[in-house]
Amino acid sequence: MFYIVALMVPLVMRFFFELERQVDILRAALGDEVDAAACPAAVLLLTDDAVIRVLEAATALVKAGEAVRIAAAGVAAGRSPRAAGHQGLAQTRGHRSPVALVQEITGSTRADAAKHVRLGQALLHAGLVDAESRIDSAAASPTDSEIPGTPSIPGSERPWHAALSDAMMRGTITSTQQDVILRGLGEPPSCDTPAACVGDDGARTDGDVCNEHRGASARHAWAAAAEQLIDEASTRTAEELGKAARTIRDMLDPEGAQRRFDERFEGRSFHTWTDGDGIHHGSIRFDDLGHAWLRAVQDTALRPRRGGPRFVDPDEKAKADELAADPRTNDQLAYDLLLDTLRAGSLADAATVFGTRQAGVRVIITADALRRADGSTRDTERSADDLGADAGIAVLEEGGTLPAWLARQQACSIGSVECALDGSGNPLYLGREVRTFSSKQNIALAIRDGGCRWPGCDRPPAYGEAHHIDRWVDGGRTDIDRGILLCRFHHMNLHHGGWRITRHGPGPFLLHPPRGADPIVLGTPIERRYVYGDLQPPPLRFRPAA
């Protein structure tokens, strides 16, 4: 037991030292005598920089406390199995489940309590808080090989998501980021049916051995994907990480992507009912394409109310001003819009219903994937890396994936627009002949940028304005490589707040804050990087034999 204490004390000391450091920051800013009731008044007197320091220190304390709470929730769940009956930890406290126990103690919502239990169980599975197993093993044979980076449960392989648990406990990612990545990636597909496969060396393997290899390959790919998303977490919102995780999952597991699409399509429904007071209600469960279409309709028609682009044309501006002054709420406008669209049907006059821009769903797919969806390049002899990249999916402009065959179907029925992008996403060059970006250039910007590129902004392309990073009056060019998509708010904030955006050659766009702070790299939406090949998902190392 002394051996284990000797290993753990440095870790404990570092943990509490960091907590004490953050407490010292708060004490220096707020004073020793402040109590909880007086805290808001004390913060009100701080300078802007001091407010930021207080916010950062308080966040660090909350993250550390939450990590410990999640570990405790996982242990409580592990000690409250159904098999224990009324003798489980939660049950002896009068609760049906560990979620109910955690909810009562924390005062959180049931959803938050369930998240803490879920993440805590992931910690247990990763061998990070199974102290009894580690202590028993180390006490039995304290060899040098057991002196850990992060120890694991003896005799078991660490799960693919262990890196997420490690990163959360270190504070590299938050519990929310861990949860959205974990849920977005889902579980790797398992292989439980004997089937022949071929490895990287071309050797053929049969039966259960193949399935074991393929399962290990899938777990390795999921683990590598989790590591990639951890690296992105410091500059991405939780929503971005969740979308990226789902996209990676569909690229790595196209069969599963097709199955999930089919399930959502089969689950589509529209139900209406009238309650006891005579009020009529409706409930819609969307399939992927149906939701994208309806969202495009709403975004197109309501964008002046939701921070859409400024209008230069007088007629457009007049319609936008009229909509902004409309006394109806956004929900009422959306309702009336839906009924107007249903009434007008296929004979709708786009200018009457939508204003100046007709609604539509833009689906992005590489030419190679489009050909494969048509069946023209099916090749059973492709390499394992090719198979890993051949995801069989297309990407909706505003996020989410569709099967490649559905994109092919849409292209056949409504046509397509080809847009050639180089590795830097620079498809068109107009020089100085035209000041404003053309419609095709705006399509290219939407494809490349996926919406407003400002850090943390989720405004879709429909709300975007093309910004010249080089001022026109100073000789700037109207070229894609010198333009970037920003929503109206951030576009105006950039011009009026002392911000600026630069770019050196084909490199990344850099956002320069006012007052000389370090520039911020404006990352491309991460799911776009996978689709265009800039960032490759981890390859599956085995493939079915021809």
C-alpha positions in Angstrom: 0.0 0.0 0.0 2.9 2.4 0.7 4.0 1.9 -2.9 0.7 3.1 -4.3 0.7 6.2 -1.9 4.2 7.1 -3.2 2.9 7.0 -6.8 -0.3 9.0 -6.1 1.0 11.8 -3.8 2.7 13.8 -6.6 -0.5 13.7 -8.6 -2.6 14.8 -5.7 -0.2 17.6 -4.8 -0.2 18.9 -8.4 -4.0 18.8 -8.4 -4.5 20.8 -5.2 -1.6 23.1 -6.0 -3.5 24.1 -9.2 -6.7 24.6 -7.2 -4.9 26.8 -4.7 -3.4 28.9 -7.5 -6.8 29.6 -9.0 -8.2 30.5 -5.5 -5.3 32.9 -5.0 -6.2 34.7 -8.2 -9.8 35.1 -7.0 -8.6 36.2 -3.6 -6.3 38.8 -5.1 -9.1 40.2 -7.3 -12.0 40.1 -4.8 -10.3 40.4 -1.5 -10.2 38.1 1.6 -13.4 39.5 3.2 -15.9 39.1 0.3 -18.7 36.6 0.8 -21.0 35.0 -1.7 -23.7 37.7 -1.3 -21.3 40.5 -1.9 -19.4 38.8 -4.8 -21.5 40.4 -7.7 -20.8 43.9 -6.3 -17.1 43.1 -5.9 -16.9 41.9 -9.5 -18.7 45.0 -10.7 -15.8 47.2 -9.4 -13.1 45.3 -11.4 -11.4 46.4 -14.5 -12.1 44.5 -17.8 -8.9 42.5 -17.6 -9.6 41.6 -14.0 -13.1 40.4 -14.9 -11.6 38.1 -17.5 -9.0 36.8 -15.0 -11.8 36.1 -12.5 -13.9 34.3 -15.1 -10.9 32.2 -16.2 -10.0 31.2 -12.6 -13.6 30.4 -11.6 -13.9 28.3 -14.8 -10.8 26.3 -13.9 -12.1 25.6 -10.4 -15.5 24.5 -11.8 -13.8 22.2 -14.4 -11.6 20.6 -11.7 -14.6 20.2 -9.3 -16.7 18.7 -12.1 -14.0 16.2 -13.0 -14.0 14.9 -9.4 -17.8 14.9 -9.4 -17.9 12.8 -12.6 -15.4 10.4 -11.1 -17.5 10.0 -8.0 -20.7 9.6 -10.1 -19.0 6.8 -12.0 -18.0 5.0 -8.8 -21.5 5.5 -7.4 -23.0 4.0 -10.6 -20.5 1.1 -10.5 -21.7 0.4 -6.9 -25.4 0.5 -7.8 -25.9 -2.3 -10.4 -29.3 -3.8 -10.9 -27.9 -7.1 -9.8 -27.3 -5.6 -6.3 -31.0 -5.1 -5.8 -31.7 -3.0 -2.7 -28.1 -3.4 -1.5 -26.7 -1.0 -4.2 -25.3 2.3 -3.2 -28.1 4.4 -4.8 -30.7 1.9 -3.6 -29.7 2.1 0.0 -30.1 5.8 -0.2 -33.7 5.4 -1.4 -33.1 5.9 -5.1 -34.0 3.7 -8.0 -30.9 4.6 -10.0 -27.5 6.3 -9.6 -28.8 9.1 -11.9 -31.6 9.9 -9.4 -29.0 9.9 -6.6 -26.6 12.2 -8.5 -29.5 14.5 -9.4 -30.6 14.9 -5.8 -27.1 15.6 -4.5 -26.2 18.0 -7.3 -29.5 19.7 -7.8 -29.0 19.4 -11.5 -31.4 18.4 -14.3 -31.9 14.7 -15.0 -30.1 15.2 -18.3 -27.0 16.6 -16.6 -27.1 13.9 -13.9 -27.3 11.2 -16.7 -24.3 12.9 -18.4 -22.2 12.8 -15.3 -23.1 9.1 -14.7 -22.4 8.3 -18.4 -19.0 10.0 -18.3 -18.1 8.6 -14.9 -18.8 5.1 -16.3 -16.5 5.9 -19.2 -13.8 6.8 -16.7 -14.3 3.5 -14.9 -14.1 1.6 -18.2 -10.9 3.4 -19.1 -9.4 2.2 -15.8 -8.8 5.8 -14.5 -10.8 5.5 -11.3 -10.9 1.8 -10.6 -8.6 2.3 -7.6 -9.2 -1.1 -6.1 -8.1 -3.0 -9.1 -5.0 -0.9 -9.5 -4.1 -1.1 -5.8 -4.6 -4.9 -5.6 -2.4 -5.4 -8.8 0.4 -3.1 -7.7 0.5 -4.6 -4.2 0.7 -8.1 -5.7 3.7 -7.3 -8.0 5.1 -3.7 -7.9 7.3 -3.9 -10.9 8.8 -0.9 -12.8 6.5 -1.6 -15.7 3.6 -0.7 -13.6 4.8 2.8 -12.8 2.2 4.6 -14.9 1.7 7.4 -17.2 -2.0 6.4 -16.7 -2.4 2.9 -15.3 -5.0 0.5 -16.7 -7.0 -2.3 -15.2 -4.8 -5.4 -15.2 -5.5 -7.9 -17.9 -7.7 -5.7 -20.0 -7.2 -3.4 -23.0 -8.0 0.3 -22.5 -11.1 1.3 -24.5 -10.8 3.5 -27.6 -12.3 6.4 -25.7 -9.7 6.4 -22.9 -8.0 9.4 -24.4 -11.1 11.5 -23.9 -11.3 10.5 -20.3 -7.6 11.4 -19.9 -8.1 14.8 -21.5 -11.1 15.6 -19.4 -9.4 14.7 -16.2 -6.3 16.8 -17.2 -8.6 19.7 -18.0 -7.6 19.7 -21.7 -11.3 19.4 -22.7 -14.4 20.0 -20.7 -17.0 17.4 -19.7 -19.4 18.8 -22.3 -16.8 18.5 -25.1 -16.0 14.9 -24.0 -19.7 14.1 -24.0 -20.4 15.5 -27.5 -17.3 13.7 -29.0 -18.2 10.4 -27.2 -21.8 10.5 -28.3 -21.0 11.8 -31.8 -18.4 9.1 -32.6 -20.6 6.4 -31.1 -19.3 2.9 -30.8 -17.0 1.3 -33.5 -18.8 -1.3 -35.6 -18.3 -4.9 -34.4 -17.6 -7.9 -36.6 -19.3 -11.0 -35.3 -19.9 -12.9 -38.6 -17.0 -15.0 -40.0 -15.8 -13.4 -43.3 -12.6 -13.4 -45.2 -10.5 -10.2 -45.4 -7.2 -8.9 -46.8 -4.6 -7.0 -44.8 -2.3 -4.2 -45.9 0.3 -6.9 -46.9 -2.2 -8.5 -49.3 -2.4 -11.7 -47.2 -5.8 -13.3 -46.9 -7.2 -14.1 -43.5 -10.2 -16.2 -42.8 -13.0 -16.5 -40.2 -12.8 -15.3 -36.6 -9.2 -14.2 -36.9 -10.2 -11.7 -39.6 -13.1 -10.4 -37.5 -10.8 -9.9 -34.5 -8.4 -7.9 -36.7 -11.2 -5.8 -38.2 -12.7 -5.1 -34.8 -9.2 -4.0 -33.5 -8.7 -1.9 -36.6 -12.1 -0.1 -36.0 -11.2 0.6 -32.4 -7.8 2.0 -33.4 -9.5 4.2 -36.0 -12.0 5.5 -33.4 -9.3 6.1 -30.9 -7.2 8.1 -33.5 -10.4 10.1 -34.4 -10.9 11.0 -30.7 -7.3 12.2 -30.5 -7.8 14.4 -33.6 -10.9 16.0 -32.0 -9.1 16.5 -28.7 -6.4 18.5 -30.6 -9.2 20.6 -32.2 -11.1 21.2 -28.9 -9.2 24.3 -27.8 -10.4 26.3 -30.9 -13.8 24.7 -31.5 -17.2 25.0 -29.8 -19.0 21.9 -28.5 -21.5 22.1 -31.3 -18.6 22.1 -33.9 -17.0 19.1 -32.2 -20.3 17.2 -32.2 -20.9 17.8 -35.9 -17.4 16.9 -36.7 -17.6 13.7 -34.7 -20.8 12.6 -36.4 -19.2 13.3 -39.8 -16.1 11.3 -39.0 -18.3 8.4 -37.7 -20.2 8.4 -41.0 -17.0 8.5 -43.1 -15.4 5.7 -41.1 -18.6 3.6 -41.1 -20.6 4.3 -44.3 -22.7 1.2 -43.8 -23.7 2.5 -40.4 -24.3 5.9 -41.9 -26.7 4.4 -44.4 -28.5 2.4 -41.6 -28.9 5.6 -39.5 -30.2 7.5 -42.5 -32.7 4.7 -43.2 -33.9 4.7 -39.6 -34.4 8.4 -39.6 -36.2 8.2 -42.9 -38.5 5.4 -41.7 -39.1 7.4 -38.6 -40.4 10.5 -40.4 -43.9 11.5 -39.3 -46.4 14.3 -39.1 -49.0 14.2 -36.5 -51.8 16.6 -35.5 -54.2 16.6 -32.6 -56.7 18.8 -30.8 -56.5 19.2 -27.0 -59.4 19.6 -24.6 -59.5 23.4 -25.1 -59.9 23.1 -28.8 -56.3 24.2 -29.6 -54.8 22.4 -32.5 -51.2 21.0 -32.3 -48.8 19.4 -34.6 -45.6 17.4 -34.2 -43.1 16.6 -37.0 -40.3 14.1 -36.9 -38.0 14.9 -39.8 -35.8 12.9 -42.0 -32.4 14.5 -42.9 -33.3 16.0 -46.3 -36.7 17.1 -45.2 -35.3 19.0 -42.3 -32.6 20.6 -44.4 -35.2 21.8 -46.9 -37.4 23.3 -44.2 -34.5 25.0 -42.5 -33.4 26.4 -45.8 -36.9 27.9 -46.4 -36.9 29.5 -42.9 -33.3 30.8 -43.1 -33.9 32.3 -46.5 -37.1 34.1 -45.6 -36.3 35.2 -42.1 -32.6 36.1 -42.4 -33.3 39.9 -42.1 -34.8 39.1 -38.6 -31.9 36.9 -37.6 -28.9 39.0 -38.4 -28.7 38.3 -42.1 -26.6 40.3 -44.6 -27.1 44.0 -45.3 -28.9 44.8 -48.5 -27.5 47.2 -51.1 -30.3 47.0 -53.6 -33.1 49.5 -52.6 -35.9 47.0 -53.2 -34.2 44.3 -51.2 -33.5 46.7 -48.4 -37.2 47.9 -48.4 -38.4 44.3 -48.0 -35.9 43.6 -45.3 -36.9 46.7 -43.4 -40.6 45.7 -43.8 -39.9 42.3 -42.4 -37.8 43.6 -39.5 -40.7 46.0 -38.5 -43.3 43.2 -38.7 -45.0 42.9 -35.3 -45.2 39.1 -35.6 -42.7 37.0 -33.6 -40.2 34.8 -35.4 -42.2 31.7 -34.5 -45.4 33.3 -35.9 -43.6 34.3 -39.0 -42.2 30.8 -39.4 -45.7 29.4 -39.0 -47.2 31.7 -41.6 -44.3 31.0 -43.9 -44.8 27.3 -43.7 -48.5 27.6 -44.5 -47.8 30.1 -47.4 -45.3 27.6 -48.8 -47.8 24.8 -48.5 -50.5 26.8 -50.2 -48.3 28.0 -53.0 -46.9 24.6 -53.6 -44.9 24.0 -56.8 -46.4 27.1 -58.5 -45.0 29.5 -55.9 -43.5 32.7 -57.1 -40.2 32.7 -55.3 -40.0 36.6 -55.0 -43.5 36.7 -53.4 -42.9 34.0 -50.8 -39.1 34.3 -50.1 -38.2 37.8 -51.1 -35.0 38.1 -53.2 -33.5 34.7 -52.7 -35.1 31.4 -53.5 -34.7 28.7 -50.8 -32.9 25.5 -51.5 -30.7 22.8 -50.0 -27.1 22.8 -51.1 -25.5 19.4 -50.9 -21.7 19.2 -51.2 -20.0 16.1 -52.6 -16.6 15.5 -54.2 -16.7 14.5 -57.8 -15.0 11.2 -57.0 -17.7 10.3 -54.4 -20.4 11.3 -56.9 -19.0 8.9 -59.5 -18.7 6.1 -56.9 -22.3 6.7 -55.9 -23.2 6.2 -59.6 -21.4 2.9 -59.5 -18.9 3.9 -62.2 -15.7 3.4 -60.2 -16.4 0.5 -58.0 -13.1 -1.4 -57.6 -12.7 -4.3 -55.2 -8.9 -4.0 -55.5 -8.6 -0.5 -53.9 -6.1 -0.1 -51.1 -7.2 0.0 -47.4 -6.5 3.7 -47.2 -8.7 4.3 -50.2 -11.5 2.4 -48.5 -11.1 4.4 -45.4 -11.5 7.6 -47.3 -14.4 6.3 -49.5 -17.1 7.2 -47.0 -20.0 7.2 -49.4 -21.5 10.4 -47.9 -22.2 13.9 -48.9 -22.3 16.9 -46.6 -25.1 19.5 -46.3 -23.8 23.0 -46.6 -25.0 23.9 -43.1 -23.8 20.7 -41.5 -24.8 17.1 -41.4 -24.4 14.2 -43.8 -26.4 12.4 -46.4 -25.7 9.1 -48.3 -23.9 9.7 -51.5 -26.6 7.9 -53.5 -29.1 10.5 -52.3 -26.8 13.3 -53.5 -26.6 11.6 -56.9 -30.4 11.3 -57.0 -30.7 15.0 -56.3 -28.2 15.9 -58.9 -30.1 13.8 -61.5 -33.4 15.5 -60.7 -32.5 19.1 -60.1 -29.0 19.4 -61.6 -25.7 20.4 -60.0 -23.1 23.2 -60.0 -19.5 22.2 -60.4 -17.0 24.1 -58.3 -13.3 23.3 -58.6 -11.4 24.1 -55.4 -7.7 23.8 -54.9 -6.2 22.8 -51.6 -6.7 26.3 -50.2 -10.2 26.6 -51.4 -9.6 29.3 -54.1 -11.8 28.5 -57.1 -12.4 31.8 -58.9 -10.4 35.0 -59.6 -12.0 38.2 -60.8 -9.2 40.7 -60.1 -10.4 44.3 -59.7 -13.0 44.3 -62.5 -15.8 43.7 -60.1 -16.1 45.0 -56.6 -18.7 42.7 -55.2 -18.4 38.9 -55.1 -20.4 37.2 -57.8 -23.1 34.6 -57.2 -20.8 31.7 -58.1 -18.1 33.2 -55.9 -20.6 33.3 -53.0 -21.4 29.7 -53.6 -17.7 28.9 -53.4 -17.3 30.9 -50.2 -20.3 29.0 -48.7 -18.8 25.7 -49.7 -15.4 26.5 -48.3 -16.3 28.4 -45.2 -19.6 26.7 -44.2 -20.9 30.0 -42.7 -19.5 32.7 -40.6 -15.8 32.0 -39.9 -15.6 34.1 -36.7 -14.6 31.8 -33.8 -17.6 30.2 -32.1 -20.2 31.7 -34.5 -22.8 29.3 -35.9 -24.5 31.5 -38.4 -25.1 29.5 -41.7 -24.1 30.7 -45.2 -27.6 32.2 -45.8 -26.7 34.9 -43.1 -23.2 35.5 -44.5 -21.6 38.5 -46.1 -18.4 38.3 -48.2 -15.7 40.4 -46.6 -12.6 41.7 -48.5 -9.6 41.2 -46.3 -7.8 43.8 -48.5 -9.8 47.0 -48.7 -11.0 47.8 -52.2 -9.9 51.4 -51.9 -6.4 50.2 -51.2 -6.2 48.0 -54.3 -7.8 44.9 -52.9 -9.0 42.2 -55.3 -12.4 40.5 -55.4 -10.9 37.0 -55.4 -11.9 34.0 -53.3 -8.5 33.7 -51.7 -8.8 37.3 -50.4 -12.4 37.0 -49.3 -14.0 35.4 -46.2 -17.6 34.8 -45.1 -18.8 36.6 -42.0 -22.3 37.1 -40.5 -23.6 40.7 -40.4 -22.9 41.2 -36.7 -19.3 40.0 -36.9 -18.7 41.8 -40.2 -19.8 45.1 -38.6 -17.9 44.3 -35.4 -14.7 43.8 -37.5 -15.0 47.1 -39.3 -16.0 49.1 -36.2 -14.2 47.4 -33.4 -10.6 47.6 -34.6 -10.3 44.0 -35.7 -8.7 42.9 -39.0 -8.1 39.7 -41.0 -5.0 38.9 -42.9 -3.7 36.0 -44.9 -0.3 35.2 -46.3 -0.5 33.3 -49.6 -2.6 30.1 -49.4 -2.1 30.0 -45.6 -4.8 30.2 -42.9 -6.8 33.4 -42.3 -5.7 35.2 -39.2 -8.0 37.3 -37.1 -6.1 40.1 -35.3 -7.8 41.4 -32.2 -7.6 45.1 -31.3 -4.9 46.4 -28.9 -2.2 44.1 -30.4 -3.2 40.8 -29.0 -2.0 37.6 -30.6 -3.8 36.7 -33.8 -6.4 33.9 -33.9 -6.3 31.2 -36.6 -9.7 31.0 -38.3 -10.1 27.3 -38.8 -12.1 25.8 -41.6 -15.2 23.8 -40.3 -13.6 20.5 -39.3 -16.1 18.3 -41.2 -15.2 20.2 -44.4 -11.5 19.3 -43.8 -12.4 15.6 -43.8 -14.6 15.8 -46.8 -12.0 17.7 -49.0 -9.1 15.5 -47.9 -7.2 18.1 -46.0 -7.6 16.0 -42.8 -7.9 12.2 -43.3 -9.9 10.0 -40.9 -7.8 7.2 -39.5 -7.8 4.3 -42.1 -9.4 1.0 -41.4 -6.5 -1.4 -41.8 -8.5 -4.4 -43.0 -11.0 -4.7 -45.8 -13.3 -7.5 -47.1 -11.7 -9.8 -49.6 -13.0 -9.7 -53.2 
